[in-house]
Amino acid sequence: MESKDKILSIPVCPGSLVASICLGLSLGLSSFTLYANDWSRAQTPSSGSPRSVGETNSGCIAGAVALPLEGKGYQVMHIERGRYYGHPDLVKALKLLGQKAEQRDLGLMQIGDLGQPRGGPLPFGHRSHQSGLDVDIWFNLNPRILAESNSTRSNIGAPSMLNDSKTGLDREKWTSDQVKMLELAANLPGVDRIFVNPYIKKELCDVVAGNRAWLRVIRPWYNHDDHFHMRMSCPMDSTSCREQDPVPVGEGCDSSLDWWFHHDTTPTPKPHAAPKPQLPDECLDILAEP
């Protein structure tokens, strides 16, 4: 399994038999949250040239830039989180994607989390998004969803593309526009991989005709039914950035995809306290900078 984007949650302990194990897990996650709050309190990027440091689930970023909250073909959602910072390569890619989506008349691209001003662990929502190279982009493209939004768009949720039984796509929501958006994103310069729900990956394998080379970049992963997660490769200016293993060769429409539909893919918490993430020493210097 290749993704490093996992949702944090405090477990519910269903009885005394596992109480001590569950308590340890809860305390471990609480410690992680306290540690992550150090990074969430940083309100501005550090100075100096942009550089991504470490891994996407154990890293940070120096010299991050903010994605403008509105631009050609896109809007940033949940502004109150302050997670619209990233490496310039990521920001440039999102602006280009918005322009291409507008040119193709695909609707309004709604952008979720990038990262914090200095990256690092987040107190909730993700294990990744730490080194300025990750972004969530909602599958919803209908601008009418914003008609009743507040000033920070914090009261708007991303609708799932799955049917009520979670056994396939909702055909009233999923259209060829989502396919075109994923193709545009997968072909952007510098994109390393894109995570989607396994049913969405299967749909692409079934319907995409002609040039299918871009399907290699689309990877199935837990959740990701209301958004896709786009990850950039390590930038040329970031010698301390650590890449994931390369995406396997091929379209990804083989038995590796079948696995998702014939096994229990529900993530289970490990029965011990979650360790404090080990960030590179360079990250601590970035966090400590005024």
N, C-alpha and C positions, 0 to 999 in steps of 0.2 A: 504494500500500500504506500502511496507516495505523497498524499496531501499532508500538510502540517497546519491545517486550519480546522481547529476543533473548538466547539462551544464549551465554555466553562459553566458549570452548574454545581450548586451545593446539593449533595445527595440526600434523599429521604431514607431514613433507617427503618426498615419494616420489621422490627422485633429485636428482642434482647440478644438473640444468638449472634447477630452481626454488629451489635452496638459498638463494641470497642473498635472494630475495623472501620466502621462507618465514621466514628468520631475522629479517628486518625486521618481519614480522607478529608473530612470537613475541615479539620485544623490545617491540613496541608494546603487546601484550596484557599482558606482564609489568609494564610501566610503569603501565598502567591498574589492574592488580591491586594494586600497591603503593599507588597513590593511593587506591583504594577502601578499603584497610585502615585509612587514617586515619579514615574514617567508621565502620568496623566496630568500632574500638576505643572509640568513645563508648558508654558503658554506660547513660547516663541521658538523657532528653530535656532540651532547653534550657528555661530559665525563660520566663515571659511568656505572653501570649495565644497560642492556637494559630493558625498560619498556614502554608499551603503556599506554597512559593516555587519559581518556575521551572517547568520542564516535568517530565513524569513520567520522562523519561530524562536529565534534566540539571537536577536541583533538589534540594530539601531540605525539611525541615519544622521549624518552631519550635513549642515547646509541645505536642509529640505526647503522646498518651495510649496506655496499654497496653490491649489487648483482654484481658479476663480469660481465663485459659487454659482454663476450662470455664464453660459457661453453659447456659441453657435451649436445648436442641436442637442444641448444637454442642460440639466440642472442638478445641483448637489442636494441630496436629501439629508434629513436629520442633522442640520447644521449645528444644533446645540451640542453635539458630541465633540466637535472640534477635530474631527478625523479626516480632514481634507488636505493633508500634507503628504508629499512623497518626493521621490527623486525626480529631477527634471525630465528624465526619459519617460517616466510614467505619466507625468502631467502633459507632456507633448503628445504622447500616444492617445490620451483621452480627448484632448482637443481635436486631434486629427480624426478620431473615431466619431466624435460628434458632428464634425463637418461632413464626413462621408455618409453618416446616417441621415443627415438633413438633405444631402444631395439625392439620396435614394428614396426620400420621402417615407422614412420608416417610423415617423412619429418623434416623440421626445425621449431622449436617453436619460434615464434617472439613475444617478450615481450614488451608491451607498458609501461605505467606509473605504478610505485609503488608509492613512495611519496618523499617528500623533505627531506634533511638531518635531520631536526628536526620536520618533519611533519607539522602540522598546515594548515591553509587555503592556497589554491593555487590561484594565480592571474587569472588563466583561466583554463577551462577544466573540473573541478570537484568540487562538494561540499563535497564529501567524500575524501578518500585517505589521511586522516589527521593523523591517529594514527599508521601507519606502518603496517597495516593488509590487505590492498587492493592491487590488481594488475589487470591490463588489459592484456589479452593474445589474440593476433590476431587469427582469425579463419584460415587465410591463412597459409598454411604449405609448400608452394612451395618455396624452397630456391632460385629459379631463379629470384624472385622478387628483390633480392638484387644485381643483376648483374650490375645495373647502379646506385647504391647508392653512395652518397658522404661519406666522412670520419665519419660523425656523424649519417648517415642514416636518415637525416632530410628531405630528398626529396622523401621519400617513404611513401605512404599511405596504409592504410588497406582496402582491397576491401570488399564491402558488399556481404553477402551471399544471399541477396534477389533478386528476379527478378526485372525487370525494373518497373513493375507496383506496386511493394511493396505488392503483394498479396500472396506471397509464396516464396519458395526457388529457387535459380538459380541452376539448376541441373548440370550445367557445372562446378560449383565451389564447391557445397556442395557434399561431398562424405561420405562414411562410416568412413574415417579417422577422420573427425571432431567429429563423434559420439564416436569413440574410445578415442579421446583426452579428451572429456568431461567426459567420464566414468573414465578415469585415474585420472583426476583432482578431481572429486567428491569423489573419494575413498582415497584421500590423508589424512594422519593423520592431524587433526586440522582444516580441512576446514569446515566453518560454512554454507556457501551458495554460489551459483554461479548464476549470472544474465545473461540471454540471451534474445534475441528478442522472443516475443510470438510465432512467426511462427517456430522458432527453437525448442522451448519447445514442440509445437504440433507435430513436426516431430519426436522428441524423443519418445513421448507418442505413436505414431503410429507404429514405427519401432523396438523399443527395445524389445527383447525377452529374456527369461530366467530370470536371476536376475535383477529385476527392482528397487530394494530398493534405489539405488543411485539417481533415478529420483527425490526423495524428495528434494534433495539439489539444484536441478536446478530450478530457479525461473524466471518467465517471468517479463520483465520490459521494459520500454521505450528504444528505440534505440537498442544498443547492437546487431546490425546485422553484424558488421564487427569484433567484438571481444567479448569475454566473460569476465566478471568481477568476479574474485575469491576473496572471503573474508574469512579470518581466524577467528577462535574464539579467545576470549581474552586469552592470555598466562598465564600460572601459575604464572609467575614472576611479573605480572602486576595487582596489587590489585586495582589500580585506573582506570582500563579499564572498560568500560561499554558495556555490550553485547546488541545486538538487541533482540527483542522478539524472542522466539524460532520459527524455521520453523514449519509450521503446519504439523500434522501427515498425512501420505499418499503420493501418488506419485505426486499429483498436476495435475492430468490429468482429473479432474472433472469439475464441473460448474465454479470453480474459474478460470480455464483456458478459458472456453467459454466466460467469461465476456470480455476478451480482443478483441474479434472479433464481439461483438454486442453492443459496446459502443464507444463513442468518447474518445479515449485515448490520445488526443493531450494535453500536459501540457499547462496551461495558466498562465501567470504571475499574481500575486496578485496585486490589485490596490493600493498599498501603498509602501513606501520605505522599502527596505530589511533591517532588523535589523542587526547591527553588531553582529557577532557570539559571544556567551558567552563561552569563553574557561575556563577550570579549572585554578585556580590560579597557580597550579603546572606548567602549560604550560608557563606562563609568566616568571617563574624562569628559565625554560629550554631555552627559547628564549634569555634571558638576559645573559646567561652564555657565557664567552669569547670563 
